Protein backbone atom coordinates (compact mmCIF):
# COMPACT_ATOMS: atom_id res chain seq x y z
CA UNK A 1 0.00 0.00 0.00
CA UNK A 2 1.16 3.54 -0.71
CA UNK A 3 -0.14 6.80 0.59
CA UNK A 4 0.59 9.69 -1.71
CA UNK A 5 -0.28 13.37 -1.82
CA UNK A 6 -1.01 15.38 -4.94
CA UNK A 7 -2.18 18.91 -5.66
CA UNK A 8 -5.80 18.87 -6.82
CA UNK A 9 -7.26 20.91 -9.62
CA UNK A 10 -8.84 23.35 -7.21
CA UNK A 11 -5.42 24.15 -5.75
CA UNK A 12 -5.84 22.16 -2.54
CA UNK A 13 -3.38 19.42 -1.68
CA UNK A 14 -4.97 15.98 -1.93
CA UNK A 15 -3.97 12.53 -0.71
CA UNK A 16 -4.39 9.51 -2.93
CA UNK A 17 -4.19 5.89 -1.80
CA UNK A 18 -3.96 2.69 -3.78
CA UNK A 19 -4.27 -0.94 -2.76
CA UNK A 20 -5.87 -2.36 0.40
CA UNK A 21 -6.69 0.22 3.08
CA UNK A 22 -6.50 -1.34 6.55
CA UNK A 23 -8.13 0.01 9.63
CA UNK A 24 -5.27 0.73 11.99
CA UNK A 25 -6.07 -0.02 15.61
CA UNK A 26 -3.68 1.96 17.74
CA UNK A 27 -2.88 1.47 21.38
CA UNK A 28 -1.18 4.38 23.10
CA UNK A 29 -0.12 5.30 26.59
CA UNK A 30 -0.90 8.83 27.72
CA UNK A 31 1.31 9.87 30.62
CA UNK A 32 -0.09 12.05 33.36
CA UNK A 33 1.42 15.53 33.13
CA UNK A 34 2.25 15.26 29.39
CA UNK A 35 1.53 18.36 27.35
CA UNK A 36 1.26 16.40 24.08
CA UNK A 37 -0.25 13.00 23.28
CA UNK A 38 1.68 9.78 22.87
CA UNK A 39 0.77 7.75 19.82
CA UNK A 40 1.83 4.49 18.25
CA UNK A 41 0.98 3.77 14.63
CA UNK A 42 1.69 0.66 12.54
CA UNK A 43 1.92 0.70 8.76
CA UNK A 44 3.69 -2.02 6.78
CA UNK A 45 5.33 -3.22 9.97
CA UNK A 46 6.79 0.13 11.09
CA UNK A 47 5.81 1.58 14.46
CA UNK A 48 5.60 5.30 15.08
CA UNK A 49 5.20 7.39 18.19
CA UNK A 50 3.80 10.77 19.18
CA UNK A 51 5.25 13.66 21.13
CA UNK A 52 5.22 14.28 24.86
CA UNK A 53 6.95 16.47 27.42
CA UNK A 54 7.49 15.34 30.98
CA UNK A 55 7.03 17.97 33.68
CA UNK A 56 10.24 19.04 35.38
CA UNK A 57 11.48 16.94 38.29
CA UNK A 58 9.23 14.01 37.35
CA UNK A 59 11.54 11.06 36.56
CA UNK A 60 8.62 8.62 36.85
CA UNK A 61 5.04 9.02 35.60
CA UNK A 62 2.02 6.75 35.95
CA UNK A 63 0.66 5.42 32.63
CA UNK A 64 -3.01 5.63 31.59
CA UNK A 65 -4.22 3.54 28.64
CA UNK A 66 -6.31 4.93 25.80
CA UNK A 67 -7.19 3.67 22.32
CA UNK A 68 -7.66 5.29 18.94
CA UNK A 69 -8.37 3.94 15.46
CA UNK A 70 -6.60 5.56 12.51
CA UNK A 71 -7.88 5.01 8.96
CA UNK A 72 -5.93 6.43 5.97
CA UNK A 73 -7.89 9.08 4.07
CA UNK A 74 -8.67 8.34 0.44
CA UNK A 75 -8.98 11.98 -0.55
CA UNK A 76 -7.48 13.84 2.35
CA UNK A 77 -6.78 17.54 1.87
CA UNK A 78 -4.26 19.81 3.49
CA UNK A 79 -4.64 23.58 3.49
CA UNK A 80 -1.42 24.58 5.28
CA UNK A 81 2.26 24.17 4.51
CA UNK A 82 2.63 21.06 6.68
CA UNK A 83 0.98 17.63 6.67
CA UNK A 84 -0.38 16.49 10.03
CA UNK A 85 -1.74 13.13 11.17
CA UNK A 86 -5.31 14.43 10.90
CA UNK A 87 -4.61 15.38 7.25
CA UNK A 88 -3.57 11.81 6.45
CA UNK A 89 -5.89 9.80 8.74
CA UNK A 90 -9.38 9.66 10.13
CA UNK A 91 -9.02 9.53 13.92
CA UNK A 92 -11.80 7.90 15.93
CA UNK A 93 -11.85 7.54 19.69
CA UNK A 94 -12.79 4.10 21.00
CA UNK A 95 -13.12 5.35 24.57
CA UNK A 96 -15.90 7.83 23.89
CA UNK A 97 -16.79 8.13 27.56
CA UNK A 98 -13.37 9.50 28.40
CA UNK A 99 -13.24 13.24 27.78
CA UNK A 100 -9.49 13.27 28.37
CA UNK A 101 -9.02 10.54 25.77
CA UNK A 102 -10.95 12.57 23.17
CA UNK A 103 -8.84 15.61 23.98
CA UNK A 104 -5.64 13.62 23.49
CA UNK A 105 -6.97 12.19 20.24
CA UNK A 106 -7.48 15.72 18.96
CA UNK A 107 -3.92 16.63 19.88
CA UNK A 108 -2.67 13.54 18.05
CA UNK A 109 -4.14 14.95 14.85
CA UNK A 110 -1.98 18.08 15.19
CA UNK A 111 1.29 16.14 15.15
CA UNK A 112 3.28 17.27 12.08
CA UNK A 113 4.45 14.53 9.72
CA UNK A 114 6.15 16.40 6.87
CA UNK A 115 5.87 19.38 4.54
CA UNK A 116 3.02 19.66 2.03
CA UNK A 117 3.83 19.10 -1.66
CA UNK A 118 4.12 21.88 -4.19
CA UNK A 119 1.32 22.31 -6.79
CA UNK A 120 1.38 19.53 -9.36
CA UNK A 121 3.72 17.32 -7.33
CA UNK A 122 3.24 14.25 -5.18
CA UNK A 123 4.51 13.59 -1.68
CA UNK A 124 4.64 10.13 -0.14
CA UNK A 125 4.12 9.68 3.56
CA UNK A 126 6.89 7.31 4.51
CA UNK A 127 6.04 5.17 7.57
CA UNK A 128 9.69 5.15 8.63
CA UNK A 129 9.69 8.96 8.63
CA UNK A 130 6.57 8.97 10.80
CA UNK A 131 8.22 6.44 13.09
CA UNK A 132 11.33 8.60 13.41
CA UNK A 133 9.46 11.87 13.97
CA UNK A 134 7.23 10.51 16.68
CA UNK A 135 9.80 8.32 18.35
CA UNK A 136 11.62 11.40 19.59
CA UNK A 137 8.80 11.85 22.08
CA UNK A 138 9.96 8.82 24.03
CA UNK A 139 7.41 6.12 23.13
CA UNK A 140 8.46 2.82 21.59
CA UNK A 141 6.44 -0.07 20.17
CA UNK A 142 7.15 -3.36 21.88
CA UNK A 143 5.04 -5.67 19.65
CA UNK A 144 2.84 -5.76 16.56
CA UNK A 145 0.02 -8.27 16.22
CA UNK A 146 -3.25 -8.88 14.34
CA UNK A 147 -6.49 -8.26 16.21
CA UNK A 148 -9.76 -8.81 14.29
CA UNK A 149 -8.05 -8.15 10.98
CA UNK A 150 -6.35 -4.94 12.10
CA UNK A 151 -2.77 -4.46 13.07
CA UNK A 152 -2.34 -3.45 16.71
CA UNK A 153 0.66 -1.83 18.39
CA UNK A 154 1.47 -2.57 22.02
CA UNK A 155 3.60 0.18 23.56
CA UNK A 156 6.23 0.13 26.22
CA UNK A 157 5.30 1.62 29.56
CA UNK A 158 5.86 5.22 28.51
CA UNK A 159 8.96 7.38 28.87
CA UNK A 160 11.74 8.01 31.29
CA UNK A 161 13.99 10.96 32.08
CA UNK A 162 17.75 10.57 31.95
CA UNK A 163 19.25 11.32 35.36
CA UNK A 164 21.45 14.45 35.27
CA UNK A 165 23.92 12.80 37.64
CA UNK A 166 24.52 10.03 35.09
CA UNK A 167 25.26 12.62 32.41
CA UNK A 168 27.72 14.44 34.68
CA UNK A 169 29.40 11.15 35.60
CA UNK A 170 29.69 10.16 31.91
CA UNK A 171 31.27 13.49 30.91
CA UNK A 172 33.65 13.41 33.88
CA UNK A 173 34.64 9.83 33.02
CA UNK A 174 35.26 10.78 29.39
CA UNK A 175 37.52 13.68 30.39
CA UNK A 176 39.48 11.50 32.81
CA UNK A 177 39.97 8.80 30.18
CA UNK A 178 40.92 11.29 27.46
CA UNK A 179 43.27 13.46 29.50
CA UNK A 180 44.87 10.55 31.35
CA UNK A 181 47.39 11.63 33.98
CA UNK A 182 47.16 15.32 33.14
CA UNK A 183 46.58 17.74 35.99
CA UNK A 184 43.35 19.45 35.01
CA UNK A 185 40.19 21.11 36.26
CA UNK A 186 36.96 20.93 34.27
CA UNK A 187 33.73 22.82 34.76
CA UNK A 188 30.49 22.17 32.86
CA UNK A 189 26.78 22.53 33.54
CA UNK A 190 24.03 20.16 32.42
CA UNK A 191 21.09 22.32 31.23
CA UNK A 192 18.06 22.37 33.50
CA UNK A 193 15.79 20.47 31.15
CA UNK A 194 14.67 16.87 31.06
CA UNK A 195 16.03 14.48 28.43
CA UNK A 196 13.02 12.24 27.73
CA UNK A 197 13.73 8.85 26.12
CA UNK A 198 11.79 5.60 25.64
CA UNK A 199 11.46 3.47 28.74
CA UNK A 200 14.30 1.11 27.86
CA UNK A 201 17.85 0.29 28.91
CA UNK A 202 20.32 2.87 27.67
CA UNK A 203 23.91 3.99 27.88
CA UNK A 204 25.58 7.37 27.62
CA UNK A 205 28.37 8.11 25.16
CA UNK A 206 30.46 11.29 25.07
CA UNK A 207 32.60 12.60 22.24
CA UNK A 208 34.60 15.80 21.69
CA UNK A 209 33.85 18.13 18.79
CA UNK A 210 37.53 19.00 18.23
CA UNK A 211 40.27 17.06 16.51
CA UNK A 212 42.73 17.49 19.38
CA UNK A 213 42.22 15.11 22.29
CA UNK A 214 43.15 17.74 24.86
CA UNK A 215 41.71 20.86 23.22
CA UNK A 216 38.22 20.24 24.55
CA UNK A 217 35.69 23.02 25.00
CA UNK A 218 32.56 21.34 23.63
CA UNK A 219 31.34 17.77 23.89
CA UNK A 220 28.38 15.88 22.46
CA UNK A 221 26.45 13.61 24.81
CA UNK A 222 24.64 10.72 23.10
CA UNK A 223 21.92 8.68 24.77
CA UNK A 224 21.76 5.35 22.90
CA UNK A 225 19.80 2.15 23.41
CA UNK A 226 21.47 -1.25 23.62
CA UNK A 227 21.13 -1.66 19.84
CA UNK A 228 23.14 1.50 19.25
CA UNK A 229 20.20 3.67 18.19
CA UNK A 230 20.50 7.32 19.25
CA UNK A 231 17.59 8.31 21.48
CA UNK A 232 18.66 11.84 22.34
CA UNK A 233 21.65 14.19 22.07
CA UNK A 234 22.96 17.08 24.14
CA UNK A 235 25.74 19.60 23.51
CA UNK A 236 27.74 20.82 26.51
CA UNK A 237 30.37 23.53 26.87
CA UNK A 238 33.35 22.53 28.98
CA UNK A 239 35.67 25.01 30.66
CA UNK A 240 38.92 23.05 30.79
CA UNK A 241 42.11 24.18 32.54
CA UNK A 242 45.37 22.22 32.23
CA UNK A 243 48.02 22.69 34.94
CA UNK A 244 51.74 21.87 34.99
CA UNK A 245 54.71 22.39 37.28
CA UNK A 246 56.76 24.74 35.10
CA UNK A 247 59.27 27.59 35.26
CA UNK A 248 57.58 30.91 36.02
CA UNK A 249 59.11 34.37 35.72
CA UNK A 250 59.28 35.63 39.32
CA UNK A 251 59.71 39.18 37.99
CA UNK A 252 59.63 40.94 34.66
CA UNK A 253 62.59 39.87 32.48
CA UNK A 254 63.61 42.21 29.68
CA UNK A 255 64.63 40.99 26.22
CA UNK A 256 68.31 40.01 26.15
CA UNK A 257 68.52 39.64 29.93
CA UNK A 258 70.12 36.51 31.29
CA UNK A 259 67.83 33.84 32.67
CA UNK A 260 68.74 32.40 36.02
CA UNK A 261 67.40 31.05 39.28
CA UNK A 262 67.03 34.58 40.58
CA UNK A 263 64.55 35.40 37.84
CA UNK A 264 62.65 32.11 37.72
CA UNK A 265 60.82 29.68 40.01
CA UNK A 266 58.97 26.39 39.55
CA UNK A 267 55.27 26.65 40.26
CA UNK A 268 51.97 24.89 39.38
CA UNK A 269 50.19 27.08 36.87
CA UNK A 270 47.60 26.91 34.11
CA UNK A 271 49.09 26.37 30.66
CA UNK A 272 47.82 26.44 27.11
CA UNK A 273 46.68 22.95 26.14
CA UNK A 274 47.98 23.20 22.57
CA UNK A 275 51.48 24.26 23.65
CA UNK A 276 53.91 21.54 24.73
CA UNK A 277 57.12 23.58 25.06
CA UNK A 278 56.97 24.55 28.73
CA UNK A 279 60.13 24.12 30.86
CA UNK A 280 60.31 22.44 34.25
CA UNK A 281 64.10 22.26 34.66
CA UNK A 282 66.50 25.12 35.43
CA UNK A 283 69.27 23.42 33.45
CA UNK A 284 67.28 23.92 30.22
CA UNK A 285 67.72 27.72 30.46
CA UNK A 286 71.27 27.81 31.79
CA UNK A 287 73.29 30.39 29.86
CA UNK A 288 70.21 31.53 27.92
CA UNK A 289 68.78 35.03 27.58
CA UNK A 290 65.21 36.20 27.11
CA UNK A 291 64.32 36.46 23.44
CA UNK A 292 61.57 38.92 24.30
CA UNK A 293 60.13 40.65 27.32
CA UNK A 294 58.70 38.10 29.77
CA UNK A 295 56.13 39.43 32.21
CA UNK A 296 56.13 38.47 35.89
CA UNK A 297 54.09 35.31 36.51
CA UNK A 298 54.41 34.10 32.90
CA UNK A 299 55.14 30.42 32.25
CA UNK A 300 58.39 30.19 30.32
CA UNK A 301 58.35 28.18 27.08
CA UNK A 302 61.10 27.41 24.59
CA UNK A 303 60.04 30.12 22.18
CA UNK A 304 60.70 32.80 24.83
CA UNK A 305 64.47 32.41 25.21
CA UNK A 306 67.55 31.90 23.08
CA UNK A 307 71.26 31.58 23.33
CA UNK A 308 73.07 34.90 23.89
CA UNK A 309 74.37 36.80 20.86
CA UNK A 310 78.13 36.29 20.53
CA UNK A 311 78.44 38.33 17.35
CA UNK A 312 76.62 41.58 16.69
CA UNK A 313 75.97 43.23 13.34
CA UNK A 314 78.50 45.91 12.25
CA UNK A 315 81.02 44.76 14.85
CA UNK A 316 84.59 43.61 14.14
CA UNK A 317 85.17 39.87 14.37
CA UNK A 318 88.07 37.47 14.06
CA UNK A 319 87.74 35.11 11.11
CA UNK A 320 89.50 31.77 11.56
CA UNK A 321 90.29 29.43 8.66
CA UNK A 322 91.85 26.01 9.04
CA UNK A 323 93.50 24.14 6.17
CA UNK A 324 95.04 20.88 7.27
CA UNK A 325 97.35 21.76 10.14
CA UNK A 326 97.51 25.44 9.23
CA UNK A 327 95.32 28.05 10.95
CA UNK A 328 94.86 31.48 9.41
CA UNK A 329 93.02 34.35 11.06
CA UNK A 330 92.09 37.85 9.89
CA UNK A 331 89.88 40.71 10.96
CA UNK A 332 86.58 41.44 9.21
CA UNK A 333 83.20 43.04 9.87
CA UNK A 334 80.10 41.02 10.79
CA UNK A 335 77.05 42.04 8.79
CA UNK A 336 74.60 40.02 10.94
CA UNK A 337 74.11 39.19 14.61
CA UNK A 338 74.33 35.56 15.65
CA UNK A 339 74.59 33.03 18.46
CA UNK A 340 76.88 30.03 18.65
CA UNK A 341 76.66 27.69 15.62
CA UNK A 342 74.63 30.21 13.63
CA UNK A 343 75.84 31.41 10.23
CA UNK A 344 76.39 35.12 9.66
CA UNK A 345 77.56 37.19 6.72
CA UNK A 346 81.05 38.65 7.01
CA UNK A 347 82.66 41.40 4.90
CA UNK A 348 86.41 41.38 4.19
CA UNK A 349 87.30 45.05 4.62
CA UNK A 350 90.33 44.85 2.33
CA UNK A 351 88.99 42.80 -0.61
CA UNK A 352 85.37 43.95 -0.09
CA UNK A 353 84.29 40.35 -0.59
CA UNK A 354 81.31 38.97 1.31
CA UNK A 355 81.30 35.40 2.66
CA UNK A 356 79.47 33.28 5.23
CA UNK A 357 81.01 32.05 8.47
CA UNK A 358 79.85 30.11 11.53
CA UNK A 359 79.83 31.74 14.97
CA UNK A 360 82.11 29.81 17.32
CA UNK A 361 82.66 32.23 20.21
CA UNK A 362 82.55 35.82 21.38
CA UNK A 363 83.34 37.98 18.27
CA UNK A 364 84.79 34.89 16.58
CA UNK A 365 83.65 33.13 13.41
CA UNK A 366 85.07 30.23 11.43
CA UNK A 367 85.23 29.53 7.71
CA UNK A 368 85.48 25.93 6.57
Buried (B, 14 or more C-beta within 10 A) or exposed (E): EEBBBBBEEEEEBBBBBEEEEBBBBBBBBBBEEBEBBBBBBBBEEBBBBBBBBBEEEEEEBEBBEBBBBBBBBEEBEBEEEEBBBBBBBBBEBBBEEBEEBBEBBEBBBBBBBBEBBEEEEBBEBBBEBBBEBBBBBBBBBBEBEEEEEBBBBEBBBBBBBBEBEBBBEBBEEBBEEBBEEBEBEBEBEBEEEBBBBBBBEBEBBBEBEEEEEBEBBEBEBBBBBEEEEEBBEBEBEBEBEBEBEBBBBBEBBEEEBBBEEEBBEEEEBEBEBEEEEBBEEBEEBEEBBBBEBBEEEBBBBBEBBBBEBBBEEEEEBBBBBEEEEEEEEBEBBBBBBBBBEBEBBBBBEEEEEEEEBBBBEEBBBBBE
